[in-house]
Amino acid sequence: MVQYNNYFKHLSRKKAFEKLEENVFEIAFDKYIFTIGCIGYYVNLPEIELTQHAHPEFFEIHYISRGTETCITKSGKIKLSEGMSLIIPAKKHHAILTPIAPELELYAIGGSIRENPALKGTCEDGGTIYKAFNTSAIRAYSNLHNVIHIFDAIYRELLFFNDASLFNIKLNITRILFETAAAISREDFATSIHHKGPDDEVYSIIEYIHANLNRDLPVEKLADIFCRSQRQFMRIFKHATGESVGYYIRRVRMEYARDLLEKGELPLKVIAEATGFSNEYNFSIAFKKHTGISPSYYRKQYSSPK
């Protein structure tokens, strides 16, 4: 009887949300306009693994009301369960794995964001939401149960649809945006976000740094690559290594530079490029600050005899 009742509950909810398929909701703030072109309810999805794909212009958000879902990114897997949310910014490659059991129920919205051409004021009441949905990383958040209740309110509007329903639905979508942005601003990261074990993850970060010493390695870029917030990324790295990310990168670059200086007659310009500096001058200043002597003097003192 429970399964029978659940079937009709799911069917009723699915058909109710299908009423929104022809509607596009534009939600304007002082500086930004959110265009919500997709809002739906999905249940009992078959076990599938979508190939890696990306949406060129649209963000996508999943809110899990029951069961589990796994998002596969280039950095690893993110497993979601009840009350959690997955935010996929535009242009970010991902794949979704949905297991048969336990049964999956989720709500989803998708849309785009643009600047409001009519208003160029300094008040940015949509700024928090804009930043939240334009992050450069795919992330999951916990404590989104309130959002599920808001979707239930939308469902009730769809059941008893009248002239005021679309207006009320738009208000509730706005509430969903604010609730989601609030979770992001609080950094309510899902506790199950672990691409690998903590030690394995830090090892992967160190591997990446060593393989890319000739590139610009800002902390925010590294955090995005490994799907972490900047604060969380720095905390994990410092806890595992005892050094800040910035200090570790500087130290490793200088160690590599000393190795190159000791081994041969490579021009300083080449060594500068190999260690991630834009020019010989900046490299020389950084090297002297780190070692107390210039690169030329270091080479003279420590290079191997021919």
MIKOLMAR-504739 format. One record per residue (C-alpha): chain; residue in three letters; x, y, z; residue number from 1. Coordinates in nm, 3 decimals. Layout:
N
['A'; 'ALA'; [X; Y; Z]; NUM],
...
END
This chain:
306
['A'; 'MET'; [0.000; 0.000; 0.000]; 1],
['A'; 'VAL'; [0.286; 0.240; 0.081]; 2],
['A'; 'GLN'; [0.451; 0.177; -0.256]; 3],
['A'; 'TYR'; [0.113; 0.221; -0.428]; 4],
['A'; 'ASN'; [0.053; 0.554; -0.252]; 5],
['A'; 'ASN'; [0.408; 0.670; -0.327]; 6],
['A'; 'TYR'; [0.357; 0.595; -0.695]; 7],
['A'; 'PHE'; [0.056; 0.828; -0.717]; 8],
['A'; 'LYS'; [0.228; 1.090; -0.503]; 9],
['A'; 'HIS'; [0.525; 1.095; -0.739]; 10],
['A'; 'LEU'; [0.304; 1.090; -1.050]; 11],
['A'; 'SER'; [0.091; 1.376; -0.918]; 12],
['A'; 'ARG'; [0.397; 1.585; -0.831]; 13],
['A'; 'LYS'; [0.570; 1.513; -1.161]; 14],
['A'; 'LYS'; [0.263; 1.612; -1.364]; 15],
['A'; 'ALA'; [0.212; 1.923; -1.151]; 16],
['A'; 'PHE'; [0.564; 2.050; -1.225]; 17],
['A'; 'GLU'; [0.517; 1.978; -1.594]; 18],
['A'; 'LYS'; [0.278; 2.275; -1.595]; 19],
['A'; 'LEU'; [0.587; 2.496; -1.562]; 20],
['A'; 'GLU'; [0.757; 2.364; -1.876]; 21],
['A'; 'GLU'; [0.627; 2.650; -2.089]; 22],
['A'; 'ASN'; [0.709; 2.922; -1.838]; 23],
['A'; 'VAL'; [1.023; 3.131; -1.804]; 24],
['A'; 'PHE'; [1.059; 3.330; -1.484]; 25],
['A'; 'GLU'; [1.265; 3.648; -1.488]; 26],
['A'; 'ILE'; [1.368; 3.768; -1.142]; 27],
['A'; 'ALA'; [1.523; 4.114; -1.151]; 28],
['A'; 'PHE'; [1.741; 4.265; -0.881]; 29],
['A'; 'ASP'; [1.901; 4.608; -0.887]; 30],
['A'; 'LYS'; [2.196; 4.491; -1.091]; 31],
['A'; 'TYR'; [2.127; 4.134; -1.203]; 32],
['A'; 'ILE'; [1.848; 3.945; -1.379]; 33],
['A'; 'PHE'; [1.802; 3.573; -1.319]; 34],
['A'; 'THR'; [1.621; 3.387; -1.595]; 35],
['A'; 'ILE'; [1.486; 3.055; -1.463]; 36],
['A'; 'GLY'; [1.409; 2.843; -1.768]; 37],
['A'; 'CYS'; [1.381; 2.502; -1.602]; 38],
['A'; 'ILE'; [1.219; 2.394; -1.277]; 39],
['A'; 'GLY'; [1.116; 2.034; -1.222]; 40],
['A'; 'TYR'; [1.066; 1.730; -1.003]; 41],
['A'; 'TYR'; [1.240; 1.402; -1.083]; 42],
['A'; 'VAL'; [1.193; 1.062; -0.922]; 43],
['A'; 'ASN'; [1.286; 0.698; -0.974]; 44],
['A'; 'LEU'; [1.549; 0.776; -1.231]; 45],
['A'; 'PRO'; [1.704; 0.462; -1.383]; 46],
['A'; 'GLU'; [2.064; 0.377; -1.303]; 47],
['A'; 'ILE'; [2.254; 0.586; -1.554]; 48],
['A'; 'GLU'; [2.585; 0.761; -1.582]; 49],
['A'; 'LEU'; [2.571; 1.056; -1.816]; 50],
['A'; 'THR'; [2.885; 1.127; -2.014]; 51],
['A'; 'GLN'; [3.086; 1.434; -1.917]; 52],
['A'; 'HIS'; [2.906; 1.741; -2.045]; 53],
['A'; 'ALA'; [2.869; 2.111; -1.974]; 54],
['A'; 'HIS'; [2.604; 2.378; -2.025]; 55],
['A'; 'PRO'; [2.758; 2.674; -2.208]; 56],
['A'; 'GLU'; [2.530; 2.944; -2.066]; 57],
['A'; 'PHE'; [2.319; 2.791; -1.788]; 58],
['A'; 'PHE'; [2.375; 2.708; -1.423]; 59],
['A'; 'GLU'; [2.208; 2.397; -1.284]; 60],
['A'; 'ILE'; [2.107; 2.322; -0.924]; 61],
['A'; 'HIS'; [1.986; 1.991; -0.778]; 62],
['A'; 'TYR'; [1.807; 1.973; -0.441]; 63],
['A'; 'ILE'; [1.791; 1.618; -0.305]; 64],
['A'; 'SER'; [1.471; 1.543; -0.113]; 65],
['A'; 'ARG'; [1.530; 1.167; -0.087]; 66],
['A'; 'GLY'; [1.791; 0.908; -0.185]; 67],
['A'; 'THR'; [2.138; 0.969; -0.324]; 68],
['A'; 'GLU'; [2.301; 1.114; -0.632]; 69],
['A'; 'THR'; [2.668; 1.126; -0.735]; 70],
['A'; 'CYS'; [2.826; 1.402; -0.941]; 71],
['A'; 'ILE'; [3.146; 1.305; -1.124]; 72],
['A'; 'THR'; [3.385; 1.592; -1.193]; 73],
['A'; 'LYS'; [3.737; 1.608; -1.328]; 74],
['A'; 'SER'; [3.865; 1.616; -0.970]; 75],
['A'; 'GLY'; [3.665; 1.325; -0.834]; 76],
['A'; 'LYS'; [3.318; 1.235; -0.708]; 77],
['A'; 'ILE'; [3.071; 1.427; -0.494]; 78],
['A'; 'LYS'; [2.803; 1.216; -0.326]; 79],
['A'; 'LEU'; [2.478; 1.384; -0.225]; 80],
['A'; 'SER'; [2.201; 1.270; 0.005]; 81],
['A'; 'GLU'; [1.880; 1.409; 0.152]; 82],
['A'; 'GLY'; [1.880; 1.781; 0.227]; 83],
['A'; 'MET'; [2.187; 1.853; 0.017]; 84],
['A'; 'SER'; [2.225; 2.065; -0.293]; 85],
['A'; 'LEU'; [2.456; 2.050; -0.593]; 86],
['A'; 'ILE'; [2.544; 2.371; -0.778]; 87],
['A'; 'ILE'; [2.688; 2.336; -1.127]; 88],
['A'; 'PRO'; [2.799; 2.667; -1.279]; 89],
['A'; 'ALA'; [2.787; 2.727; -1.654]; 90],
['A'; 'LYS'; [3.066; 2.572; -1.862]; 91],
['A'; 'LYS'; [3.171; 2.324; -1.590]; 92],
['A'; 'HIS'; [3.210; 1.966; -1.711]; 93],
['A'; 'HIS'; [3.030; 1.704; -1.504]; 94],
['A'; 'ALA'; [2.847; 1.372; -1.517]; 95],
['A'; 'ILE'; [2.564; 1.247; -1.297]; 96],
['A'; 'LEU'; [2.528; 0.893; -1.160]; 97],
['A'; 'THR'; [2.186; 0.800; -1.019]; 98],
['A'; 'PRO'; [2.159; 0.460; -0.846]; 99],
['A'; 'ILE'; [1.840; 0.255; -0.850]; 100],
['A'; 'ALA'; [1.833; 0.219; -0.471]; 101],
['A'; 'PRO'; [1.766; 0.397; -0.255]; 102],
['A'; 'GLU'; [1.495; 0.573; -0.449]; 103],
['A'; 'LEU'; [1.598; 0.918; -0.568]; 104],
['A'; 'GLU'; [1.377; 1.225; -0.550]; 105],
['A'; 'LEU'; [1.513; 1.562; -0.646]; 106],
['A'; 'TYR'; [1.404; 1.908; -0.750]; 107],
['A'; 'ALA'; [1.607; 2.099; -1.003]; 108],
['A'; 'ILE'; [1.621; 2.449; -1.140]; 109],
['A'; 'GLY'; [1.832; 2.584; -1.419]; 110],
['A'; 'GLY'; [1.882; 2.926; -1.569]; 111],
['A'; 'SER'; [2.115; 3.206; -1.659]; 112],
['A'; 'ILE'; [2.228; 3.535; -1.507]; 113],
['A'; 'ARG'; [2.293; 3.866; -1.678]; 114],
['A'; 'GLU'; [2.343; 4.224; -1.574]; 115],
['A'; 'ASN'; [2.031; 4.440; -1.563]; 116],
['A'; 'PRO'; [2.075; 4.701; -1.840]; 117],
['A'; 'ALA'; [1.802; 4.922; -1.697]; 118],
['A'; 'LEU'; [1.958; 4.975; -1.355]; 119],
['A'; 'LYS'; [2.321; 5.054; -1.288]; 120],
['A'; 'GLY'; [2.286; 5.158; -0.924]; 121],
['A'; 'THR'; [2.531; 5.072; -0.651]; 122],
['A'; 'CYS'; [2.279; 4.871; -0.447]; 123],
['A'; 'GLU'; [2.335; 4.505; -0.532]; 124],
['A'; 'ASP'; [2.057; 4.315; -0.360]; 125],
['A'; 'GLY'; [2.119; 4.021; -0.596]; 126],
['A'; 'GLY'; [2.496; 4.037; -0.564]; 127],
['A'; 'THR'; [2.526; 3.754; -0.312]; 128],
['A'; 'ILE'; [2.322; 3.523; -0.533]; 129],
['A'; 'TYR'; [2.513; 3.631; -0.843]; 130],
['A'; 'LYS'; [2.847; 3.544; -0.682]; 131],
['A'; 'ALA'; [2.707; 3.218; -0.547]; 132],
['A'; 'PHE'; [2.594; 3.090; -0.884]; 133],
['A'; 'ASN'; [2.891; 3.221; -1.080]; 134],
['A'; 'THR'; [3.157; 3.040; -0.882]; 135],
['A'; 'SER'; [3.411; 2.858; -1.094]; 136],
['A'; 'ALA'; [3.375; 2.525; -0.911]; 137],
['A'; 'ILE'; [3.111; 2.255; -0.882]; 138],
['A'; 'ARG'; [3.022; 2.229; -0.513]; 139],
['A'; 'ALA'; [2.768; 2.066; -0.285]; 140],
['A'; 'TYR'; [2.608; 2.219; 0.023]; 141],
['A'; 'SER'; [2.424; 2.078; 0.322]; 142],
['A'; 'ASN'; [2.137; 2.212; 0.535]; 143],
['A'; 'LEU'; [1.909; 2.294; 0.242]; 144],
['A'; 'HIS'; [1.596; 2.135; 0.396]; 145],
['A'; 'ASN'; [1.421; 2.475; 0.393]; 146],
['A'; 'VAL'; [1.449; 2.479; 0.015]; 147],
['A'; 'ILE'; [1.269; 2.145; -0.012]; 148],
['A'; 'HIS'; [0.978; 2.295; 0.185]; 149],
['A'; 'ILE'; [0.966; 2.589; -0.057]; 150],
['A'; 'PHE'; [0.939; 2.347; -0.348]; 151],
['A'; 'ASP'; [0.650; 2.184; -0.163]; 152],
['A'; 'ALA'; [0.483; 2.526; -0.150]; 153],
['A'; 'ILE'; [0.526; 2.557; -0.527]; 154],
['A'; 'TYR'; [0.370; 2.212; -0.565]; 155],
['A'; 'ARG'; [0.063; 2.324; -0.367]; 156],
['A'; 'GLU'; [0.029; 2.627; -0.595]; 157],
['A'; 'LEU'; [0.038; 2.397; -0.896]; 158],
['A'; 'LEU'; [-0.227; 2.168; -0.750]; 159],
['A'; 'PHE'; [-0.473; 2.454; -0.698]; 160],
['A'; 'PHE'; [-0.364; 2.662; -0.995]; 161],
['A'; 'ASN'; [-0.531; 3.001; -1.035]; 162],
['A'; 'ASP'; [-0.456; 3.350; -1.168]; 163],
['A'; 'ALA'; [-0.225; 3.431; -0.876]; 164],
['A'; 'SER'; [-0.027; 3.106; -0.890]; 165],
['A'; 'LEU'; [0.248; 3.217; -1.128]; 166],
['A'; 'PHE'; [0.311; 3.527; -0.920]; 167],
['A'; 'ASN'; [0.335; 3.319; -0.601]; 168],
['A'; 'ILE'; [0.561; 3.064; -0.772]; 169],
['A'; 'LYS'; [0.794; 3.344; -0.879]; 170],
['A'; 'LEU'; [0.812; 3.467; -0.519]; 171],
['A'; 'ASN'; [0.898; 3.116; -0.402]; 172],
['A'; 'ILE'; [1.170; 3.080; -0.667]; 173],
['A'; 'THR'; [1.317; 3.404; -0.533]; 174],
['A'; 'ARG'; [1.311; 3.253; -0.183]; 175],
['A'; 'ILE'; [1.492; 2.945; -0.317]; 176],
['A'; 'LEU'; [1.765; 3.165; -0.465]; 177],
['A'; 'PHE'; [1.811; 3.351; -0.137]; 178],
['A'; 'GLU'; [1.812; 3.033; 0.076]; 179],
['A'; 'THR'; [2.071; 2.873; -0.151]; 180],
['A'; 'ALA'; [2.289; 3.184; -0.153]; 181],
['A'; 'ALA'; [2.267; 3.196; 0.228]; 182],
['A'; 'ALA'; [2.398; 2.839; 0.256]; 183],
['A'; 'ILE'; [2.684; 2.928; 0.024]; 184],
['A'; 'SER'; [2.772; 3.243; 0.215]; 185],
['A'; 'ARG'; [2.777; 3.039; 0.540]; 186],
['A'; 'GLU'; [2.995; 2.783; 0.359]; 187],
['A'; 'ASP'; [2.766; 2.497; 0.462]; 188],
['A'; 'PHE'; [2.970; 2.253; 0.261]; 189],
['A'; 'ALA'; [2.839; 1.901; 0.234]; 190],
['A'; 'THR'; [3.036; 1.679; 0.470]; 191],
['A'; 'SER'; [3.047; 1.402; 0.212]; 192],
['A'; 'ILE'; [3.255; 1.604; -0.035]; 193],
['A'; 'HIS'; [3.571; 1.397; -0.038]; 194],
['A'; 'HIS'; [3.715; 1.328; -0.380]; 195],
['A'; 'LYS'; [3.972; 1.101; -0.216]; 196],
['A'; 'GLY'; [4.098; 1.052; 0.137]; 197],
['A'; 'PRO'; [4.240; 1.373; 0.289]; 198],
['A'; 'ASP'; [4.599; 1.253; 0.256]; 199],
['A'; 'ASP'; [4.544; 1.143; -0.103]; 200],
['A'; 'GLU'; [4.387; 1.477; -0.186]; 201],
['A'; 'VAL'; [4.680; 1.675; -0.045]; 202],
['A'; 'TYR'; [4.919; 1.445; -0.230]; 203],
['A'; 'SER'; [4.730; 1.522; -0.553]; 204],
['A'; 'ILE'; [4.756; 1.895; -0.481]; 205],
['A'; 'ILE'; [5.131; 1.867; -0.422]; 206],
['A'; 'GLU'; [5.168; 1.662; -0.741]; 207],
['A'; 'TYR'; [4.985; 1.931; -0.935]; 208],
['A'; 'ILE'; [5.201; 2.210; -0.788]; 209],
['A'; 'HIS'; [5.526; 2.029; -0.873]; 210],
['A'; 'ALA'; [5.407; 1.958; -1.227]; 211],
['A'; 'ASN'; [5.311; 2.323; -1.285]; 212],
['A'; 'LEU'; [5.587; 2.528; -1.123]; 213],
['A'; 'ASN'; [5.631; 2.718; -1.449]; 214],
['A'; 'ARG'; [5.269; 2.840; -1.433]; 215],
['A'; 'ASP'; [5.086; 3.099; -1.229]; 216],
['A'; 'LEU'; [4.950; 2.918; -0.920]; 217],
['A'; 'PRO'; [4.717; 3.151; -0.726]; 218],
['A'; 'VAL'; [4.542; 2.990; -0.431]; 219],
['A'; 'GLU'; [4.196; 3.066; -0.571]; 220],
['A'; 'LYS'; [4.279; 2.877; -0.892]; 221],
['A'; 'LEU'; [4.410; 2.574; -0.701]; 222],
['A'; 'ALA'; [4.100; 2.573; -0.480]; 223],
['A'; 'ASP'; [3.874; 2.574; -0.787]; 224],
['A'; 'ILE'; [4.068; 2.292; -0.952]; 225],
['A'; 'PHE'; [4.016; 2.075; -0.644]; 226],
['A'; 'CYS'; [3.653; 2.191; -0.593]; 227],
['A'; 'ARG'; [3.709; 2.358; -0.257]; 228],
['A'; 'SER'; [3.646; 2.703; -0.125]; 229],
['A'; 'GLN'; [3.964; 2.908; -0.084]; 230],
['A'; 'ARG'; [3.933; 2.904; 0.294]; 231],
['A'; 'GLN'; [3.869; 2.529; 0.309]; 232],
['A'; 'PHE'; [4.153; 2.457; 0.066]; 233],
['A'; 'MET'; [4.407; 2.656; 0.268]; 234],
['A'; 'ARG'; [4.296; 2.493; 0.593]; 235],
['A'; 'ILE'; [4.329; 2.138; 0.454]; 236],
['A'; 'PHE'; [4.673; 2.208; 0.307]; 237],
['A'; 'LYS'; [4.809; 2.377; 0.620]; 238],
['A'; 'HIS'; [4.681; 2.097; 0.843]; 239],
['A'; 'ALA'; [4.851; 1.829; 0.628]; 240],
['A'; 'THR'; [5.183; 2.001; 0.554]; 241],
['A'; 'GLY'; [5.232; 2.253; 0.835]; 242],
['A'; 'GLU'; [5.292; 2.523; 0.572]; 243],
['A'; 'SER'; [5.065; 2.769; 0.396]; 244],
['A'; 'VAL'; [5.000; 2.705; 0.026]; 245],
['A'; 'GLY'; [5.177; 3.026; -0.076]; 246],
['A'; 'TYR'; [5.486; 2.954; 0.135]; 247],
['A'; 'TYR'; [5.506; 2.595; 0.009]; 248],
['A'; 'ILE'; [5.493; 2.706; -0.355]; 249],
['A'; 'ARG'; [5.762; 2.972; -0.298]; 250],
['A'; 'ARG'; [5.987; 2.724; -0.117]; 251],
['A'; 'VAL'; [5.954; 2.454; -0.383]; 252],
['A'; 'ARG'; [6.019; 2.706; -0.660]; 253],
['A'; 'MET'; [6.337; 2.825; -0.489]; 254],
['A'; 'GLU'; [6.456; 2.469; -0.431]; 255],
['A'; 'TYR'; [6.403; 2.394; -0.801]; 256],
['A'; 'ALA'; [6.582; 2.717; -0.895]; 257],
['A'; 'ARG'; [6.882; 2.627; -0.676]; 258],
['A'; 'ASP'; [6.893; 2.284; -0.837]; 259],
['A'; 'LEU'; [6.897; 2.437; -1.186]; 260],
['A'; 'LEU'; [7.163; 2.690; -1.085]; 261],
['A'; 'GLU'; [7.385; 2.418; -0.940]; 262],
['A'; 'LYS'; [7.361; 2.187; -1.241]; 263],
['A'; 'GLY'; [7.458; 2.402; -1.532]; 264],
['A'; 'GLU'; [7.477; 2.721; -1.728]; 265],
['A'; 'LEU'; [7.110; 2.781; -1.807]; 266],
['A'; 'PRO'; [7.038; 3.152; -1.860]; 267],
['A'; 'LEU'; [6.861; 3.317; -1.568]; 268],
['A'; 'LYS'; [6.574; 3.404; -1.801]; 269],
['A'; 'VAL'; [6.512; 3.033; -1.867]; 270],
['A'; 'ILE'; [6.533; 2.947; -1.496]; 271],
['A'; 'ALA'; [6.292; 3.231; -1.419]; 272],
['A'; 'GLU'; [6.038; 3.095; -1.668]; 273],
['A'; 'ALA'; [6.082; 2.738; -1.541]; 274],
['A'; 'THR'; [6.002; 2.849; -1.186]; 275],
['A'; 'GLY'; [5.695; 3.056; -1.271]; 276],
['A'; 'PHE'; [5.836; 3.410; -1.286]; 277],
['A'; 'SER'; [5.744; 3.651; -1.564]; 278],
['A'; 'ASN'; [6.096; 3.787; -1.598]; 279],
['A'; 'GLU'; [6.453; 3.757; -1.472]; 280],
['A'; 'TYR'; [6.427; 4.068; -1.255]; 281],
['A'; 'ASN'; [6.132; 3.938; -1.048]; 282],
['A'; 'PHE'; [6.302; 3.600; -1.016]; 283],
['A'; 'SER'; [6.627; 3.755; -0.889]; 284],
['A'; 'ILE'; [6.443; 3.962; -0.625]; 285],
['A'; 'ALA'; [6.247; 3.657; -0.501]; 286],
['A'; 'PHE'; [6.557; 3.438; -0.497]; 287],
['A'; 'LYS'; [6.764; 3.689; -0.298]; 288],
['A'; 'LYS'; [6.478; 3.741; -0.052]; 289],
['A'; 'HIS'; [6.457; 3.365; 0.004]; 290],
['A'; 'THR'; [6.830; 3.277; 0.018]; 291],
['A'; 'GLY'; [6.997; 3.605; 0.107]; 292],
['A'; 'ILE'; [7.217; 3.603; -0.205]; 293],
['A'; 'SER'; [7.165; 3.670; -0.577]; 294],
['A'; 'PRO'; [7.117; 3.386; -0.828]; 295],
['A'; 'SER'; [7.445; 3.476; -1.001]; 296],
['A'; 'TYR'; [7.642; 3.464; -0.677]; 297],
['A'; 'TYR'; [7.471; 3.136; -0.578]; 298],
['A'; 'ARG'; [7.569; 2.980; -0.909]; 299],
['A'; 'LYS'; [7.927; 3.098; -0.870]; 300],
['A'; 'GLN'; [7.951; 2.949; -0.520]; 301],
['A'; 'TYR'; [7.762; 2.621; -0.564]; 302],
['A'; 'SER'; [7.757; 2.514; -0.928]; 303],
['A'; 'SER'; [7.914; 2.179; -1.008]; 304],
['A'; 'PRO'; [8.261; 2.193; -1.165]; 305],
['A'; 'LYS'; [8.275; 2.114; -1.534]; 306],
END
